[in-house]
Amino acid sequence: MKKTRTSAPKKAKEIAKLLRSEQPGYNYLKSVFRYLREELEISVPKEGKKLPSVPTSEEMQRYYQAVWKTRNVQDVVLIKTLLYTGVRVSELVNIQLKDVDFERCQIRINSGKGGKDRIVPFPVAFKEVLAMHVDRMEQLSATYLFESSWKRKYTDRGIRKILAKYAEAAGLDKSISPHQLRHCLLTWLKKQGIDDALIQPYSGHSSRQSLEIYSRLSIGEAQEVYDQVMGKFPV
């Protein structure tokens, strides 16, 4: 016959009675229960990683239309840079004008996540608009790809506000974050049948199981496949 467990409140009172003479503080209690878990061989369950919410193609088209209607070229370039390259917002704000290579249609990311440098591609069709933006920023003696009129590079918070503004204008019931735009690209590339090993060199992701495969791939191989499918990208 299965023994009925003592209720949690009652057991807590029993434990408190045993510990009260110790005049325990938070750190002491934390340590006691850590050792108690070990004695009882109880492991702390890890929370599963939630899949990111990725906007649908229809939502992205509505979103971009809201951006386009403003005719704000700098915002258009900013959002397309996020969408086409999949860079993290912390990487975007640190891109300098000298990091853009128009000959190869690539952008160099310096000290990205984990302090790693990498190269990300952008579509040939984006080259002209991006070049005009870079020319304008050079005329303003800017250093970074995205700077305010006070010659200060954009901030993470500032970019999130820009994205949220257009989500509201598009009538979406949820905001759009930089990370969602990143996952929008990577998910879309995956749906085109592109192998993970070809996405990884410029996504900035790492996989212990795939390091041997990735080490044999060049950005040139990855970009060749990228260029083939980006003509069908919804934005």
N, C-alpha and C positions, 0 to 999 in steps of 0.2 A: 504493500500500500504506500502510495506516494505521500511523503510528509508535507504538510502545509507550511509554506514559507511564512516567516514573521513579516508583517507589513513593513514597508520601507520607513515610514515615520517612526514606528515603534523601535525598529532596529537602530535608527539614527539616534534615538534617545538613549538606548543602551550603550552605544559606542561613545556618545557624548559624556555619559556618566563615568566611563572608564578613563576618558582623556582629560576630564575637567581639572584634575589635580596637576596635570602637566602644564596648565595655562597655555594651551597651544595657540600659535599664530597661524596665519595663512600658509606661509612657506613650510612650517612644520607639518601641518595637516596634509599639504600637497605631497610632502615626502613620505609620510606615513601611508597614505593611500597608494602611492606608487609602489612601495614595498609590499603592501597588502595584495595588490594586483599580481605581483610576481609570485607571492606565496600561494595564491589561489590559481595561478597560471591562467590569468584572464588577460587577453590582449585587447588593446583599444582599437575598435573598428575604424578603418580609414574611410573618409567620405569619398564616394566616387566622383570623378570629375564630370561636371555637367557639360554637355555639348553646347557650343555657342549657338545663339540664335542667328540664323543667316537670312537676310532679306531675300525674298523671291525675285525673280527676273522682273515681274510686273511691278513690284514695289520699287526696285531700283530704277526702272524706267520712269515711274512717277516722280521719284526723288530727283533724278537728274533733270527732268523737265522743269522742276521748281528751281533748280540751280540755274539752268540755262535762261529762264525767263528774266532773271535779274540782270543778265549781260555783265555780271561781275567777273571779268576775265581771271583775276587772281584766284577767286574762289573756285572757278571752273578748273583751273590748272591744279589747284591744291587737291580737290576731290578726285580728279582723274589720276593724279600721281598716286594717291592712296589706293585707288581701285586697280590701276594697271600694274603697280609694282608690289603691292601687298606689304609695304614696309610698315613697321610699328610707328605709332605717333611719336615716340621718344626718338626714333631714328629720323623721321621726317623733319622735325624741327632743327636737326643738326646738319642737314644736307646743305653744302655750300655750292655756290655757282660753279666752282672749279671741279666739282665732283660729277658734273653731267658730261657725258661723252656722246656727242651727237653722231659721230662717225659710226660708232658701234651700237647706238641706241641703248645705252646702259647708264646706270647711276651707281656710283661707288658709295657704299655705306661704311663709314668709319666708326669703329668701336660700337658695333651694334650690341644686341643682347649677348651677355657673356663676354663682352669686350672683343668680339670677333669682327673682323672686316669682311665684307662680301660685296658681290656685284649683283645688281638686280636689273632686269631688262624693262624696256617700255616699248609699246608698239610703234612701228614706223609711222603709222597714221597720226600719232600723237606728237611726232617730232617737230612739226611746223609750229603748232601752238605753243609748245614748251620752249622752242627757240625764241619766239617773240617775247615770251614772258622773261626769259633769261636776258635778252637784249635790253628790255625795259629796266630790269633790276640792275644791270651793269651801268646803265645811264644814270641811275640813282645812287651809284657807288655802293651798292649793297654787297654784303659778303655772303649772306645766306639766301637760299632759294626762296624762302618766304620770310619777309621782314615787314614790319609796320612802317608807317610814314615817319616814325621817330627813330628809324634805323635800329630797331630792336627785333631780334628773331621772334617768330611766333612761339607761343607757349602751348603746352599740352592742353591746358584749360581753355585757352583761346580757340584752339581748333575744335574742341568738343562743343563749344558754344556755337561755332559756325555750322557744324553738322546738325546740331539740334534745331537750329533755326530753319534749315531747309526741310527737315523731317516734318516740322509743324506746318510749313508752307505747303508741303505735298499732301497734307491731310493724313499722314500715317499715325496710327494709334500708339506708336512707340518711337523712341528716339533711335538714331543711327549713331553708333560709336565707331571710332577708327578701327577697333579690333573686329567689328562686324564687317567692315569693308575689306579688311585683310582676309577674313574667312570666306567672304563672298567670292573673292578671286580664287583662293586656293581650292574651295569646294567646286567652283565652276570648272577649273582646270582638271580636277579629278573626274568630273562628270564627262569631260571630253575624252576620257580614256587614257590620259597621260599618266605614266607610271610615277609612283612616289619618288623613285630614284632620280627622275628628271625634274621634279618640282623642288626637291630638297636643296639643291645647290644655291638657289637664290631665295628660298623661303626663310632660311635662317633656322629651320628646325634641324634637330639631330636625332639619330636613332642608333643606339648601340648595335642593334642587330644588322643595320644596313650600312654601317660605316665603311666596310670593305667595298661594297658596291659603289657607294657615293664617291669614294676616293678615286675611282677610275673614270668618273664623269667630269667633263669640263663644262663651263658655263656656255661654251659654244654649242655643245650638243643640246643642252637644255633650252637655249634660246631659239634654236632652229625649230623645235617642236612648238615652243611658245608662240613664235611668229605665225606658225601655220594655223593656229586655232583662234588667235586674238581678233581676227577679222570678224568673227561671229559673236564677240562679246556684246552683251545687251546694251552697254553704254558706250 
